[in-house]
């Protein structure tokens, strides 16, 4: 007897949407094509989302959760000194866990879409504020903490979007030196 197919969750739909967004852009997020890819009917989609706009909003929420809130929460739970938290964040951001193709696609989409722009602003604010708080815990004044947080965040984002012909060992060494220039002096 054939086992009944499990119902896809809203999170599974959002995860697929984020993956497709990163691979092909927002225009590729068509309900018919996603249903074909998952081998489900449109009813499965409409069980969770009243339409494409709601789905796109869910993708942005999912991105905020997995690429920002969950990472910060893991780091906070793990604990450690402020320098250790900054280091853990930097290592995770450069480990391949963060999907920078989705990050790039959302940032591109945000140039012409207000909800996406608000999501990017919110994510950037949360990420930078987390870093500012860590630098302040290192006894830096507010201006210095904000400056270092922005520098480190800029390094993280740029490493995810700049294509380079570089040996992995050279990249790791360069990243360690860049990190030290921003953090170790604190």
Helices and strands as residue ranges (DSSP letters): H 10-24, G 26-28, H 31-38, H 42-48, H 52-64, I 65-69, H 70-78, H 82-93, H 100-110, H 114-137, H 142-161, H 168-183
